[in-house]
Amino acid sequence: MTYTVLEYPALVYKSKNNTYIANCIIKKMVGYGKSEYIAVKNLENILNRNKTDFAVKVKPVYKFLSKLNAN
């Protein structure tokens, strides 16, 4: 049996009130937390709530994807 994991990129940044935000642009969902780790884990929990056949992981991204292609 194969184990399939879907990875979604999420832009991670810090807001003005010292809360970290993990923003998954593909699924249009957001996770919040007091640290980057907690924000990413909260987003993973939200994405895994949907009844799918695959496990979902969030890959943190710290730059916009368009800026990554330019470098």
All heavy atoms as TSV, in Angstrom:
chain	resi	resn	atom	element	x	y	z
A	1	MET	N	N	0.848	-1.178	0.000
A	1	MET	CA	C	0.000	0.000	0.000
A	1	MET	C	C	0.890	1.236	0.000
A	1	MET	O	O	1.843	1.334	0.766
A	1	MET	CB	C	-0.901	-0.027	1.229
A	1	MET	CG	C	-1.814	1.145	1.329
A	1	MET	SD	S	-2.879	0.941	2.763
A	1	MET	CE	C	-4.163	2.014	2.299
A	2	THR	N	N	0.583	2.151	-0.852
A	2	THR	CA	C	1.361	3.385	-0.910
A	2	THR	C	C	0.696	4.450	-0.052
A	2	THR	O	O	-0.529	4.484	0.091
A	2	THR	CB	C	1.474	3.892	-2.358
A	2	THR	OG1	O	0.165	4.146	-2.846
A	2	THR	CG2	C	2.184	2.893	-3.236
A	3	TYR	N	N	1.511	5.309	0.495
A	3	TYR	CA	C	1.033	6.392	1.349
A	3	TYR	C	C	1.278	7.697	0.622
A	3	TYR	O	O	2.416	8.081	0.388
A	3	TYR	CB	C	1.778	6.356	2.683
A	3	TYR	CG	C	1.263	7.335	3.694
A	3	TYR	CD1	C	0.015	7.175	4.282
A	3	TYR	CD2	C	2.032	8.418	4.085
A	3	TYR	CE1	C	-0.456	8.068	5.215
A	3	TYR	CE2	C	1.564	9.318	5.015
A	3	TYR	CZ	C	0.320	9.128	5.581
A	3	TYR	OH	O	-0.143	10.015	6.514
A	4	THR	N	N	0.216	8.381	0.231
A	4	THR	CA	C	0.320	9.604	-0.540
A	4	THR	C	C	0.099	10.812	0.365
A	4	THR	O	O	-0.843	10.831	1.154
A	4	THR	CB	C	-0.719	9.632	-1.668
A	4	THR	OG1	O	-0.555	8.452	-2.462
A	4	THR	CG2	C	-0.563	10.852	-2.530
A	5	VAL	N	N	0.992	11.787	0.232
A	5	VAL	CA	C	0.893	13.015	1.019
A	5	VAL	C	C	0.822	14.190	0.044
A	5	VAL	O	O	1.639	14.305	-0.857
A	5	VAL	CB	C	2.114	13.182	1.943
A	5	VAL	CG1	C	2.043	14.491	2.684
A	5	VAL	CG2	C	2.211	12.020	2.906
A	6	LEU	N	N	-0.164	15.044	0.228
A	6	LEU	CA	C	-0.269	16.269	-0.562
A	6	LEU	C	C	0.424	17.389	0.193
A	6	LEU	O	O	0.214	17.559	1.392
A	6	LEU	CB	C	-1.730	16.648	-0.773
A	6	LEU	CG	C	-2.573	15.704	-1.608
A	6	LEU	CD1	C	-4.018	16.183	-1.611
A	6	LEU	CD2	C	-2.046	15.612	-3.008
A	7	GLU	N	N	1.257	18.149	-0.502
A	7	GLU	CA	C	1.934	19.293	0.103
A	7	GLU	C	C	1.387	20.578	-0.508
A	7	GLU	O	O	1.329	20.714	-1.715
A	7	GLU	CB	C	3.444	19.233	-0.131
A	7	GLU	CG	C	4.151	18.255	0.737
A	7	GLU	CD	C	5.657	18.382	0.638
A	7	GLU	OE1	O	6.160	19.141	-0.215
A	7	GLU	OE2	O	6.334	17.707	1.413
A	8	TYR	N	N	0.992	21.491	0.362
A	8	TYR	CA	C	0.526	22.796	-0.071
A	8	TYR	C	C	1.492	23.859	0.435
A	8	TYR	O	O	1.875	23.826	1.604
A	8	TYR	CB	C	-0.871	23.092	0.479
A	8	TYR	CG	C	-1.966	22.275	-0.143
A	8	TYR	CD1	C	-2.599	21.275	0.568
A	8	TYR	CD2	C	-2.368	22.518	-1.448
A	8	TYR	CE1	C	-3.608	20.525	-0.007
A	8	TYR	CE2	C	-3.375	21.773	-2.031
A	8	TYR	CZ	C	-3.990	20.781	-1.301
A	8	TYR	OH	O	-4.983	20.050	-1.875
A	9	PRO	N	N	1.872	24.804	-0.407
A	9	PRO	CA	C	2.719	25.905	0.077
A	9	PRO	C	C	1.880	26.908	0.855
A	9	PRO	O	O	0.722	27.148	0.526
A	9	PRO	CB	C	3.277	26.523	-1.203
A	9	PRO	CG	C	2.246	26.207	-2.234
A	9	PRO	CD	C	1.644	24.886	-1.840
A	10	ALA	N	N	2.470	27.459	1.896
A	10	ALA	CA	C	1.784	28.483	2.685
A	10	ALA	C	C	2.770	29.598	2.989
A	10	ALA	O	O	3.882	29.350	3.458
A	10	ALA	CB	C	1.241	27.900	3.980
A	11	LEU	N	N	2.354	30.810	2.702
A	11	LEU	CA	C	3.176	31.977	2.992
A	11	LEU	C	C	3.078	32.249	4.491
A	11	LEU	O	O	1.985	32.412	5.026
A	11	LEU	CB	C	2.691	33.171	2.192
A	11	LEU	CG	C	3.505	34.445	2.305
A	11	LEU	CD1	C	4.916	34.221	1.791
A	11	LEU	CD2	C	2.845	35.564	1.542
A	12	VAL	N	N	4.232	32.271	5.182
A	12	VAL	CA	C	4.264	32.486	6.630
A	12	VAL	C	C	4.843	33.869	6.897
A	12	VAL	O	O	5.911	34.208	6.395
A	12	VAL	CB	C	5.113	31.405	7.332
A	12	VAL	CG1	C	5.174	31.661	8.821
A	12	VAL	CG2	C	4.553	30.025	7.052
A	13	TYR	N	N	4.117	34.654	7.677
A	13	TYR	CA	C	4.592	35.991	8.024
A	13	TYR	C	C	4.041	36.381	9.389
A	13	TYR	O	O	3.145	35.732	9.935
A	13	TYR	CB	C	4.201	37.017	6.959
A	13	TYR	CG	C	2.736	37.073	6.630
A	13	TYR	CD1	C	1.901	37.975	7.269
A	13	TYR	CD2	C	2.187	36.229	5.668
A	13	TYR	CE1	C	0.557	38.035	6.965
A	13	TYR	CE2	C	0.847	36.286	5.363
A	13	TYR	CZ	C	0.039	37.189	6.012
A	13	TYR	OH	O	-1.289	37.236	5.714
A	14	LYS	N	N	4.595	37.449	9.932
A	14	LYS	CA	C	4.215	37.932	11.250
A	14	LYS	C	C	3.369	39.187	11.095
A	14	LYS	O	O	3.739	40.113	10.382
A	14	LYS	CB	C	5.473	38.239	12.063
A	14	LYS	CG	C	5.223	38.503	13.514
A	14	LYS	CD	C	6.559	38.643	14.245
A	14	LYS	CE	C	6.366	38.781	15.727
A	14	LYS	NZ	N	7.637	38.881	16.429
A	15	SER	N	N	2.236	39.237	11.783
A	15	SER	CA	C	1.364	40.410	11.700
A	15	SER	C	C	1.807	41.465	12.709
A	15	SER	O	O	2.722	41.252	13.497
A	15	SER	CB	C	-0.092	40.010	11.952
A	15	SER	OG	O	-0.251	39.613	13.291
A	16	LYS	N	N	1.124	42.586	12.694
A	16	LYS	CA	C	1.495	43.698	13.571
A	16	LYS	C	C	1.271	43.396	15.044
A	16	LYS	O	O	1.935	43.962	15.897
A	16	LYS	CB	C	0.704	44.949	13.188
A	16	LYS	CG	C	1.091	45.507	11.854
A	16	LYS	CD	C	0.279	46.738	11.527
A	16	LYS	CE	C	0.647	47.261	10.158
A	16	LYS	NZ	N	-0.137	48.446	9.806
A	17	ASN	N	N	0.353	42.508	15.367
A	17	ASN	CA	C	0.072	42.199	16.765
A	17	ASN	C	C	0.811	40.946	17.253
A	17	ASN	O	O	0.340	40.251	18.147
A	17	ASN	CB	C	-1.435	42.073	17.001
A	17	ASN	CG	C	-2.053	40.967	16.181
A	17	ASN	OD1	O	-1.383	40.313	15.392
A	17	ASN	ND2	N	-3.339	40.758	16.342
A	18	ASN	N	N	1.977	40.660	16.656
A	18	ASN	CA	C	2.862	39.552	17.045
A	18	ASN	C	C	2.208	38.174	16.923
A	18	ASN	O	O	2.516	37.263	17.673
A	18	ASN	CB	C	3.405	39.750	18.462
A	18	ASN	CG	C	4.337	40.926	18.540
A	18	ASN	OD1	O	5.034	41.233	17.576
A	18	ASN	ND2	N	4.364	41.594	19.676
A	19	THR	N	N	1.298	38.025	15.992
A	19	THR	CA	C	0.700	36.739	15.679
A	19	THR	C	C	1.241	36.281	14.329
A	19	THR	O	O	1.345	37.068	13.408
A	19	THR	CB	C	-0.839	36.869	15.598
A	19	THR	OG1	O	-1.321	37.353	16.835
A	19	THR	CG2	C	-1.486	35.537	15.285
A	20	TYR	N	N	1.603	35.012	14.243
A	20	TYR	CA	C	2.085	34.461	12.980
A	20	TYR	C	C	0.898	33.970	12.163
A	20	TYR	O	O	-0.074	33.445	12.701
A	20	TYR	CB	C	3.064	33.322	13.224
A	20	TYR	CG	C	4.397	33.812	13.697
A	20	TYR	CD1	C	4.663	33.974	15.045
A	20	TYR	CD2	C	5.391	34.139	12.793
A	20	TYR	CE1	C	5.891	34.438	15.485
A	20	TYR	CE2	C	6.623	34.608	13.216
A	20	TYR	CZ	C	6.861	34.750	14.561
A	20	TYR	OH	O	8.068	35.215	14.993
A	21	ILE	N	N	1.004	34.144	10.855
A	21	ILE	CA	C	-0.056	33.765	9.936
A	21	ILE	C	C	0.528	32.846	8.878
A	21	ILE	O	O	1.559	33.150	8.282
A	21	ILE	CB	C	-0.674	35.010	9.271
A	21	ILE	CG1	C	-1.258	35.936	10.334
A	21	ILE	CG2	C	-1.731	34.613	8.246
A	21	ILE	CD1	C	-1.666	37.284	9.815
A	22	ALA	N	N	-0.123	31.702	8.663
A	22	ALA	CA	C	0.230	30.774	7.587
A	22	ALA	C	C	-0.917	30.819	6.584
A	22	ALA	O	O	-2.028	30.377	6.884
A	22	ALA	CB	C	0.426	29.370	8.123
A	23	ASN	N	N	-0.659	31.391	5.404
A	23	ASN	CA	C	-1.689	31.650	4.414
A	23	ASN	C	C	-1.520	30.707	3.228
A	23	ASN	O	O	-0.565	30.830	2.468
A	23	ASN	CB	C	-1.609	33.111	3.971
A	23	ASN	CG	C	-2.722	33.507	3.053
A	23	ASN	OD1	O	-3.573	32.709	2.737
A	23	ASN	ND2	N	-2.707	34.752	2.621
A	24	CYS	N	N	-2.431	29.766	3.066
A	24	CYS	CA	C	-2.424	28.847	1.930
A	24	CYS	C	C	-3.254	29.473	0.816
A	24	CYS	O	O	-4.488	29.482	0.872
A	24	CYS	CB	C	-2.995	27.496	2.321
A	24	CYS	SG	S	-2.983	26.311	0.970
A	25	ILE	N	N	-2.574	29.997	-0.184
A	25	ILE	CA	C	-3.250	30.707	-1.262
A	25	ILE	C	C	-4.027	29.737	-2.158
A	25	ILE	O	O	-5.085	30.085	-2.670
A	25	ILE	CB	C	-2.222	31.516	-2.080
A	25	ILE	CG1	C	-1.564	32.556	-1.175
A	25	ILE	CG2	C	-2.865	32.196	-3.272
A	25	ILE	CD1	C	-0.369	33.237	-1.771
A	26	ILE	N	N	-3.541	28.527	-2.303
A	26	ILE	CA	C	-4.198	27.552	-3.185
A	26	ILE	C	C	-5.578	27.174	-2.656
A	26	ILE	O	O	-6.554	27.137	-3.391
A	26	ILE	CB	C	-3.316	26.295	-3.342
A	26	ILE	CG1	C	-2.026	26.670	-4.062
A	26	ILE	CG2	C	-4.056	25.193	-4.080
A	26	ILE	CD1	C	-0.999	25.578	-4.092
A	27	LYS	N	N	-5.687	26.907	-1.371
A	27	LYS	CA	C	-6.961	26.506	-0.767
A	27	LYS	C	C	-7.728	27.675	-0.154
A	27	LYS	O	O	-8.835	27.487	0.342
A	27	LYS	CB	C	-6.719	25.457	0.324
A	27	LYS	CG	C	-6.346	24.114	-0.208
A	27	LYS	CD	C	-7.553	23.499	-0.868
A	27	LYS	CE	C	-7.382	22.012	-1.013
A	27	LYS	NZ	N	-8.586	21.362	-1.472
A	28	LYS	N	N	-7.126	28.865	-0.131
A	28	LYS	CA	C	-7.734	30.065	0.443
A	28	LYS	C	C	-8.115	29.858	1.908
A	28	LYS	O	O	-9.225	30.151	2.335
A	28	LYS	CB	C	-8.959	30.489	-0.363
A	28	LYS	CG	C	-8.621	30.884	-1.779
A	28	LYS	CD	C	-9.838	31.310	-2.543
A	28	LYS	CE	C	-9.451	31.619	-3.973
A	28	LYS	NZ	N	-10.595	31.906	-4.811
A	29	MET	N	N	-7.148	29.317	2.673
A	29	MET	CA	C	-7.342	29.089	4.098
A	29	MET	C	C	-6.166	29.670	4.865
A	29	MET	O	O	-5.064	29.775	4.329
A	29	MET	CB	C	-7.486	27.609	4.398
A	29	MET	CG	C	-8.709	27.004	3.809
A	29	MET	SD	S	-8.873	25.315	4.304
A	29	MET	CE	C	-10.421	24.910	3.553
A	30	VAL	N	N	-6.416	30.028	6.128
A	30	VAL	CA	C	-5.403	30.684	6.946
A	30	VAL	C	C	-5.340	30.008	8.299
A	30	VAL	O	O	-6.358	29.649	8.883
A	30	VAL	CB	C	-5.757	32.183	7.128
A	30	VAL	CG1	C	-4.749	32.873	8.003
A	30	VAL	CG2	C	-5.854	32.875	5.785
A	31	GLY	N	N	-4.094	29.845	8.822
A	31	GLY	CA	C	-3.881	29.354	10.174
A	31	GLY	C	C	-3.151	30.406	10.980
A	31	GLY	O	O	-2.243	31.070	10.475
A	32	TYR	N	N	-3.550	30.593	12.236
A	32	TYR	CA	C	-2.946	31.589	13.117
A	32	TYR	C	C	-2.268	30.886	14.287
A	32	TYR	O	O	-2.671	29.803	14.686
A	32	TYR	CB	C	-4.019	32.528	13.680
A	32	TYR	CG	C	-4.739	33.327	12.639
A	32	TYR	CD1	C	-5.958	32.921	12.135
A	32	TYR	CD2	C	-4.189	34.506	12.165
A	32	TYR	CE1	C	-6.626	33.659	11.188
A	32	TYR	CE2	C	-4.845	35.257	11.207
A	32	TYR	CZ	C	-6.065	34.816	10.719
A	32	TYR	OH	O	-6.718	35.553	9.767
A	33	GLY	N	N	-1.246	31.555	14.861
A	33	GLY	CA	C	-0.606	31.009	16.042
A	33	GLY	C	C	0.376	31.984	16.654
A	33	GLY	O	O	0.753	32.981	16.037
A	34	LYS	N	N	0.801	31.687	17.883
A	34	LYS	CA	C	1.774	32.521	18.583
A	34	LYS	C	C	3.193	32.291	18.069
A	34	LYS	O	O	4.084	33.065	18.348
A	34	LYS	CB	C	1.727	32.247	20.089
A	34	LYS	CG	C	0.452	32.681	20.735
A	34	LYS	CD	C	0.427	34.176	20.864
A	34	LYS	CE	C	-0.847	34.614	21.571
A	34	LYS	NZ	N	-0.951	36.037	21.666
A	35	SER	N	N	3.410	31.191	17.328
A	35	SER	CA	C	4.712	30.918	16.705
A	35	SER	C	C	4.463	30.409	15.290
A	35	SER	O	O	3.335	30.075	14.918
A	35	SER	CB	C	5.494	29.876	17.509
A	35	SER	OG	O	4.874	28.617	17.417
A	36	GLU	N	N	5.531	30.357	14.491
A	36	GLU	CA	C	5.399	29.861	13.123
A	36	GLU	C	C	4.927	28.413	13.116
A	36	GLU	O	O	4.077	28.028	12.318
A	36	GLU	CB	C	6.744	29.962	12.401
A	36	GLU	CG	C	7.207	31.361	12.155
A	36	GLU	CD	C	8.560	31.384	11.464
A	36	GLU	OE1	O	8.870	30.452	10.701
A	36	GLU	OE2	O	9.292	32.349	11.697
A	37	TYR	N	N	5.496	27.622	14.010
A	37	TYR	CA	C	5.159	26.199	14.084
A	37	TYR	C	C	3.672	25.994	14.374
A	37	TYR	O	O	3.009	25.186	13.724
A	37	TYR	CB	C	6.015	25.531	15.160
A	37	TYR	CG	C	5.721	24.072	15.351
A	37	TYR	CD1	C	6.229	23.126	14.467
A	37	TYR	CD2	C	4.931	23.631	16.409
A	37	TYR	CE1	C	5.951	21.787	14.637
A	37	TYR	CE2	C	4.654	22.296	16.588
A	37	TYR	CZ	C	5.164	21.370	15.700
A	37	TYR	OH	O	4.879	20.043	15.863
A	38	ILE	N	N	3.149	26.743	15.334
A	38	ILE	CA	C	1.742	26.607	15.702
A	38	ILE	C	C	0.833	27.056	14.558
A	38	ILE	O	O	-0.188	26.421	14.278
A	38	ILE	CB	C	1.440	27.380	16.997
A	38	ILE	CG1	C	2.176	26.738	18.168
A	38	ILE	CG2	C	-0.061	27.424	17.277
A	38	ILE	CD1	C	2.121	27.537	19.448
A	39	ALA	N	N	1.194	28.131	13.869
A	39	ALA	CA	C	0.393	28.598	12.742
A	39	ALA	C	C	0.343	27.554	11.629
A	39	ALA	O	O	-0.723	27.288	11.067
A	39	ALA	CB	C	0.949	29.919	12.216
A	40	VAL	N	N	1.481	26.940	11.319
A	40	VAL	CA	C	1.537	25.908	10.272
A	40	VAL	C	C	0.743	24.680	10.707
A	40	VAL	O	O	-0.010	24.097	9.915
A	40	VAL	CB	C	2.998	25.560	9.928
A	40	VAL	CG1	C	3.073	24.333	9.053
A	40	VAL	CG2	C	3.677	26.737	9.247
A	41	LYS	N	N	0.879	24.268	11.961
A	41	LYS	CA	C	0.140	23.102	12.453
A	41	LYS	C	C	-1.369	23.350	12.453
A	41	LYS	O	O	-2.147	22.457	12.126
A	41	LYS	CB	C	0.600	22.717	13.865
A	41	LYS	CG	C	1.895	21.978	13.883
A	41	LYS	CD	C	1.750	20.685	13.129
A	41	LYS	CE	C	3.033	19.934	13.060
A	41	LYS	NZ	N	2.930	18.734	12.216
A	42	ASN	N	N	-1.778	24.566	12.823
A	42	ASN	CA	C	-3.210	24.897	12.785
A	42	ASN	C	C	-3.745	24.841	11.364
A	42	ASN	O	O	-4.856	24.347	11.131
A	42	ASN	CB	C	-3.458	26.273	13.401
A	42	ASN	CG	C	-3.347	26.262	14.902
A	42	ASN	OD1	O	-3.480	25.223	15.537
A	42	ASN	ND2	N	-3.093	27.419	15.482
A	43	LEU	N	N	-2.962	25.318	10.413
A	43	LEU	CA	C	-3.381	25.247	9.013
A	43	LEU	C	C	-3.458	23.796	8.535
A	43	LEU	O	O	-4.394	23.417	7.834
A	43	LEU	CB	C	-2.437	26.060	8.127
A	43	LEU	CG	C	-2.765	26.101	6.643
A	43	LEU	CD1	C	-4.163	26.666	6.408
A	43	LEU	CD2	C	-1.731	26.905	5.900
A	44	GLU	N	N	-2.492	22.966	8.930
A	44	GLU	CA	C	-2.533	21.543	8.571
A	44	GLU	C	C	-3.776	20.875	9.146
A	44	GLU	O	O	-4.415	20.067	8.473
A	44	GLU	CB	C	-1.282	20.816	9.070
A	44	GLU	CG	C	-0.083	20.998	8.213
A	44	GLU	CD	C	1.116	20.196	8.703
A	44	GLU	OE1	O	1.015	19.490	9.726
A	44	GLU	OE2	O	2.160	20.296	8.056
A	45	ASN	N	N	-4.117	21.198	10.380
A	45	ASN	CA	C	-5.314	20.615	10.991
A	45	ASN	C	C	-6.571	21.016	10.233
A	45	ASN	O	O	-7.471	20.195	10.036
A	45	ASN	CB	C	-5.425	21.038	12.458
A	45	ASN	CG	C	-4.365	20.397	13.319
A	45	ASN	OD1	O	-3.802	19.372	12.964
A	45	ASN	ND2	N	-4.082	21.010	14.447
A	46	ILE	N	N	-6.645	22.259	9.799
A	46	ILE	CA	C	-7.804	22.722	9.026
A	46	ILE	C	C	-7.888	21.984	7.695
A	46	ILE	O	O	-8.961	21.535	7.286
A	46	ILE	CB	C	-7.729	24.245	8.810
A	46	ILE	CG1	C	-7.915	24.978	10.135
A	46	ILE	CG2	C	-8.768	24.708	7.790
A	46	ILE	CD1	C	-7.596	26.452	10.067
A	47	LEU	N	N	-6.754	21.839	7.020
A	47	LEU	CA	C	-6.745	21.166	5.719
A	47	LEU	C	C	-7.038	19.670	5.851
A	47	LEU	O	O	-7.627	19.069	4.952
A	47	LEU	CB	C	-5.406	21.384	5.019
A	47	LEU	CG	C	-5.139	22.813	4.549
A	47	LEU	CD1	C	-3.702	22.943	4.064
A	47	LEU	CD2	C	-6.104	23.216	3.457
A	48	ASN	N	N	-6.629	19.052	6.964
A	48	ASN	CA	C	-6.874	17.621	7.164
A	48	ASN	C	C	-8.297	17.323	7.621
A	48	ASN	O	O	-8.710	16.166	7.613
A	48	ASN	CB	C	-5.881	17.043	8.170
A	48	ASN	CG	C	-4.554	16.736	7.528
A	48	ASN	OD1	O	-4.496	16.203	6.436
A	48	ASN	ND2	N	-3.474	17.073	8.208
A	49	ARG	N	N	-9.058	18.337	8.026
A	49	ARG	CA	C	-10.455	18.123	8.431
A	49	ARG	C	C	-11.318	17.683	7.274
A	49	ARG	O	O	-12.295	16.962	7.463
A	49	ARG	CB	C	-11.050	19.402	9.022
A	49	ARG	CG	C	-10.653	19.636	10.422
A	49	ARG	CD	C	-11.425	20.813	10.968
A	49	ARG	NE	N	-10.660	21.392	12.057
A	49	ARG	CZ	C	-10.776	22.621	12.484
A	49	ARG	NH1	N	-11.626	23.444	11.907
A	49	ARG	NH2	N	-10.052	23.053	13.478
A	50	ASN	N	N	-10.981	18.132	6.069
A	50	ASN	CA	C	-11.744	17.728	4.890
A	50	ASN	C	C	-11.575	16.227	4.690
A	50	ASN	O	O	-10.495	15.687	4.824
A	50	ASN	CB	C	-11.273	18.464	3.648
A	50	ASN	CG	C	-11.483	19.952	3.766
A	50	ASN	OD1	O	-12.333	20.397	4.504
A	50	ASN	ND2	N	-10.696	20.715	3.028
A	51	LYS	N	N	-12.636	15.551	4.359
A	51	LYS	CA	C	-12.590	14.104	4.157
A	51	LYS	C	C	-11.931	13.796	2.818
A	51	LYS	O	O	-12.559	13.854	1.771
A	51	LYS	CB	C	-13.998	13.518	4.201
A	51	LYS	CG	C	-14.707	13.749	5.496
A	51	LYS	CD	C	-14.097	12.929	6.593
A	51	LYS	CE	C	-14.862	13.145	7.882
A	51	LYS	NZ	N	-14.295	12.514	9.008
A	52	THR	N	N	-10.635	13.517	2.850
A	52	THR	CA	C	-9.909	13.147	1.637
A	52	THR	C	C	-9.194	11.827	1.868
A	52	THR	O	O	-9.071	11.356	2.994
A	52	THR	CB	C	-8.873	14.215	1.247
A	52	THR	OG1	O	-7.934	14.336	2.311
A	52	THR	CG2	C	-9.525	15.555	0.994
A	53	ASP	N	N	-8.711	11.254	0.808
A	53	ASP	CA	C	-7.988	9.993	0.898
A	53	ASP	C	C	-6.505	10.200	1.148
A	53	ASP	O	O	-5.763	9.234	1.262
A	53	ASP	CB	C	-8.167	9.202	-0.398
A	53	ASP	CG	C	-9.617	8.810	-0.617
A	53	ASP	OD1	O	-10.342	8.685	0.384
A	53	ASP	OD2	O	-10.007	8.627	-1.783
A	54	PHE	N	N	-6.072	11.456	1.213
A	54	PHE	CA	C	-4.659	11.754	1.330
A	54	PHE	C	C	-4.377	12.564	2.589
A	54	PHE	O	O	-5.195	13.373	3.014
A	54	PHE	CB	C	-4.178	12.566	0.114
A	54	PHE	CG	C	-4.533	11.931	-1.196
A	54	PHE	CD1	C	-5.497	12.494	-2.005
A	54	PHE	CD2	C	-3.906	10.780	-1.615
A	54	PHE	CE1	C	-5.836	11.916	-3.219
A	54	PHE	CE2	C	-4.235	10.191	-2.825
A	54	PHE	CZ	C	-5.198	10.753	-3.627
A	55	ALA	N	N	-3.201	12.369	3.141
A	55	ALA	CA	C	-2.743	13.220	4.240
A	55	ALA	C	C	-2.233	14.528	3.640
A	55	ALA	O	O	-1.714	14.556	2.535
A	55	ALA	CB	C	-1.631	12.530	5.009
A	56	VAL	N	N	-2.398	15.617	4.375
A	56	VAL	CA	C	-2.013	16.932	3.881
A	56	VAL	C	C	-0.908	17.497	4.763
A	56	VAL	O	O	-0.995	17.460	5.987
A	56	VAL	CB	C	-3.222	17.894	3.877
A	56	VAL	CG1	C	-2.806	19.284	3.463
A	56	VAL	CG2	C	-4.310	17.374	2.974
A	57	LYS	N	N	0.145	17.993	4.140
A	57	LYS	CA	C	1.238	18.685	4.822
A	57	LYS	C	C	1.344	20.086	4.260
A	57	LYS	O	O	1.046	20.317	3.098
A	57	LYS	CB	C	2.579	17.959	4.615
A	57	LYS	CG	C	2.679	16.645	5.324
A	57	LYS	CD	C	2.847	16.882	6.785
A	57	LYS	CE	C	3.044	15.573	7.511
A	57	LYS	NZ	N	3.114	15.752	8.935
A	58	VAL	N	N	1.792	21.008	5.091
A	58	VAL	CA	C	1.981	22.393	4.678
A	58	VAL	C	C	3.472	22.666	4.619
A	58	VAL	O	O	4.201	22.373	5.569
A	58	VAL	CB	C	1.285	23.362	5.651
A	58	VAL	CG1	C	1.623	24.790	5.316
A	58	VAL	CG2	C	-0.209	23.146	5.623
A	59	LYS	N	N	3.912	23.205	3.498
A	59	LYS	CA	C	5.323	23.575	3.338
A	59	LYS	C	C	5.438	25.084	3.480
A	59	LYS	O	O	4.892	25.826	2.662
A	59	LYS	CB	C	5.832	23.136	1.974
A	59	LYS	CG	C	7.284	23.430	1.778
A	59	LYS	CD	C	7.816	22.825	0.527
A	59	LYS	CE	C	9.283	23.165	0.458
A	59	LYS	NZ	N	10.001	22.241	-0.336
A	60	PRO	N	N	6.125	25.558	4.532
A	60	PRO	CA	C	6.252	27.009	4.730
A	60	PRO	C	C	7.083	27.666	3.633
A	60	PRO	O	O	8.103	27.143	3.202
A	60	PRO	CB	C	6.962	27.142	6.072
A	60	PRO	CG	C	6.935	25.800	6.683
A	60	PRO	CD	C	6.741	24.804	5.600
A	61	VAL	N	N	6.612	28.809	3.177
A	61	VAL	CA	C	7.309	29.624	2.188
A	61	VAL	C	C	7.450	31.009	2.794
A	61	VAL	O	O	6.500	31.543	3.363
A	61	VAL	CB	C	6.512	29.698	0.865
A	61	VAL	CG1	C	7.197	30.599	-0.136
A	61	VAL	CG2	C	6.310	28.312	0.295
A	62	TYR	N	N	8.632	31.597	2.679
A	62	TYR	CA	C	8.884	32.881	3.321
A	62	TYR	C	C	9.020	34.029	2.327
A	62	TYR	O	O	9.203	35.159	2.722
A	62	TYR	CB	C	10.128	32.788	4.201
A	62	TYR	CG	C	9.939	31.755	5.287
A	62	TYR	CD1	C	10.458	30.480	5.165
A	62	TYR	CD2	C	9.204	32.061	6.417
A	62	TYR	CE1	C	10.263	29.547	6.157
A	62	TYR	CE2	C	9.006	31.130	7.414
A	62	TYR	CZ	C	9.541	29.871	7.276
A	62	TYR	OH	O	9.344	28.934	8.255
A	63	LYS	N	N	8.943	33.741	1.023
A	63	LYS	CA	C	8.955	34.754	-0.027
A	63	LYS	C	C	7.810	34.451	-0.977
A	63	LYS	O	O	7.347	33.320	-1.059
A	63	LYS	CB	C	10.256	34.709	-0.834
A	63	LYS	CG	C	11.482	35.123	-0.095
A	63	LYS	CD	C	12.664	35.084	-1.042
A	63	LYS	CE	C	13.961	35.425	-0.362
A	63	LYS	NZ	N	15.096	35.355	-1.289
A	64	PHE	N	N	7.365	35.449	-1.696
A	64	PHE	CA	C	6.375	35.212	-2.722
A	64	PHE	C	C	6.974	34.324	-3.814
A	64	PHE	O	O	8.156	34.440	-4.128
A	64	PHE	CB	C	5.876	36.515	-3.332
A	64	PHE	CG	C	4.990	37.289	-2.402
A	64	PHE	CD1	C	5.416	38.484	-1.864
A	64	PHE	CD2	C	3.734	36.813	-2.067
A	64	PHE	CE1	C	4.602	39.196	-1.008
A	64	PHE	CE2	C	2.918	37.516	-1.209
A	64	PHE	CZ	C	3.356	38.721	-0.672
A	65	LEU	N	N	6.193	33.446	-4.374
A	65	LEU	CA	C	6.691	32.498	-5.369
A	65	LEU	C	C	7.222	33.210	-6.603
A	65	LEU	O	O	8.177	32.750	-7.212
A	65	LEU	CB	C	5.599	31.500	-5.735
A	65	LEU	CG	C	5.140	30.587	-4.597
A	65	LEU	CD1	C	4.006	29.695	-5.084
A	65	LEU	CD2	C	6.277	29.746	-4.086
A	66	SER	N	N	6.645	34.319	-7.003
A	66	SER	CA	C	7.129	35.054	-8.169
A	66	SER	C	C	8.538	35.597	-7.915
A	66	SER	O	O	9.365	35.671	-8.824
A	66	SER	CB	C	6.176	36.179	-8.540
A	66	SER	OG	O	6.093	37.102	-7.471
A	67	LYS	N	N	8.840	35.979	-6.675
A	67	LYS	CA	C	10.183	36.478	-6.350
A	67	LYS	C	C	11.189	35.336	-6.309
A	67	LYS	O	O	12.356	35.537	-6.565
A	67	LYS	CB	C	10.154	37.208	-5.009
A	67	LYS	CG	C	9.421	38.520	-5.067
A	67	LYS	CD	C	9.494	39.240	-3.754
A	67	LYS	CE	C	8.724	40.540	-3.818
A	67	LYS	NZ	N	8.749	41.260	-2.545
A	68	LEU	N	N	10.744	34.124	-5.988
A	68	LEU	CA	C	11.661	32.978	-5.980
A	68	LEU	C	C	12.116	32.632	-7.387
A	68	LEU	O	O	13.266	32.253	-7.590
A	68	LEU	CB	C	10.971	31.749	-5.358
A	68	LEU	CG	C	10.737	31.801	-3.855
A	68	LEU	CD1	C	9.943	30.571	-3.429
A	68	LEU	CD2	C	12.041	31.855	-3.105
A	69	ASN	N	N	11.242	32.765	-8.376
A	69	ASN	CA	C	11.607	32.473	-9.762
A	69	ASN	C	C	12.588	33.482	-10.319
A	69	ASN	O	O	13.378	33.164	-11.191
A	69	ASN	CB	C	10.359	32.417	-10.629
A	69	ASN	CG	C	9.489	31.237	-10.292
A	69	ASN	OD1	O	9.970	30.238	-9.762
A	69	ASN	ND2	N	8.209	31.343	-10.568
A	70	ALA	N	N	12.547	34.716	-9.822
A	70	ALA	CA	C	13.438	35.754	-10.339
A	70	ALA	C	C	14.870	35.584	-9.847
A	70	ALA	O	O	15.806	35.995	-10.505
A	70	ALA	CB	C	12.928	37.128	-9.911
A	71	ASN	N	N	15.076	34.941	-8.699
A	71	ASN	CA	C	16.424	34.766	-8.133
A	71	ASN	C	C	17.128	33.578	-8.699
A	71	ASN	O	O	16.816	32.560	-8.859
A	71	ASN	CB	C	16.356	34.664	-6.605
A	71	ASN	CG	C	15.950	35.979	-5.989
A	71	ASN	OD1	O	16.151	37.023	-6.583
A	71	ASN	ND2	N	15.366	35.906	-4.821
